[in-house]
Amino acid sequence: MTIMRSVMYIPGNNPKMVAKAPEFTADIITLDLEDSVPPAEKEVARQIVRENLKYAGTGGAEVYVRINNWETELTNDDLEAIVYEGLNGVTLAKTGCAADVQRLDWKLEELERRRGIEVGTVKISMLLETAKGIINAAECCLASKRNVNAIFGAVDYCRDMRVKLTNEGVEQQYGRAHVAVACRAARIVAIDAPFVDFKNIEAFEKNVAEGRQMGYEGRMIIHPGQIEPSNRMYSPDPADVEWAGGVVKVFEEEGIAKGKASVSFNGKMVDTPVYLNALDIIAAQAEIDAKNAK
């Protein structure tokens, strides 16, 4: 299990923002080389990102870099510049099909071998943000053992669909649900789309709650003010943690130990799927506790 409640994006060409990276309490810091960096700034951004890979993670976050998609012909230059010690993962923008992911996997292995990095160290995150990417979400998510998450990119998705992006998100429902299901099929983490109305925390929290019910376990963050509610809302509810502890105890003592397939807890039936769900909740809380203790 890997906790990815908040994925904070920082423009790679902004030294002042990059300098603040360790102050952010996000689970992942993503230094951006794509949309937030204008074409004339790409090379400068690569240099800034490379020089700050280790530094950006000194606050306890994992460090990822969002790279440009293959069609831009910038991807190889991005990777050559940033695959060094300190990099935990890369996020491939506008992932469209399994071949995009497999090509990235191959290039990462080539760079790891060339630079003496253990093969498989650099993880893959995918932005699924086009009609093509959404349709091919499952094959993308299943395309590499390096895959750890996929992000639903609502802004580009709505642009590609020629519809207006709204806080209510009705226009996003199909794509959002499809990405979440694809992630679960591949047993990777579903990361929800950025919420662009960043000052409206009430609407943000409502949107997070809706996404959680779809299966999302984290959020792409575009403003520091969204980190705290994201971390809080994607963490297990204390009442659920207490419930899970009781379920595990009763099922192991009264079910497994006595050869029963189901038991009763607080007036409700507990069988194997309920027990496994409780174990997931406990594992998630344990990982959060371990992170907070560092």
Number of C-alpha atoms within 10 A of each C-alpha: 10 14 19 25 29 28 28 27 25 24 21 28 23 18 15 10 13 23 12 13 25 16 15 19 19 27 24 25 29 30 32 26 28 23 12 16 17 11 12 8 14 21 17 14 25 24 15 19 29 22 15 21 25 16 17 27 22 14 17 18 24 21 25 29 31 24 24 24 21 18 9 8 10 16 20 16 14 24 19 14 17 23 21 19 15 20 22 22 23 25 25 25 23 24 26 25 20 19 14 18 25 16 13 22 20 12 16 25 17 13 17 19 13 9 12 10 16 10 12 14 15 23 19 25 26 27 26 31 27 24 18 15 24 26 16 19 29 21 18 26 30 18 19 20 13 20 25 20 24 26 28 30 26 26 19 17 24 20 14 13 12 9 12 11 17 15 15 11 13 10 17 22 13 10 22 28 17 17 31 26 17 22 25 16 13 19 15 20 26 28 30 29 25 22 24 16 13 16 12 13 14 11 15 20 16 12 17 23 15 12 22 18 10 18 19 27 26 27 28 25 26 19 16 14 14 23 22 14 17 24 22 12 17 20 19 18 13 10 8 13 20 14 16 21 15 15 25 21 13 19 23 15 14 16 19 14 10 10 10 13 12 17 19 14 15 9 7 8 11 19 16 14 9 16 20 14 14 21 17 16 19 20 17 19 18 12 14 19 11 10 13 10 7 7
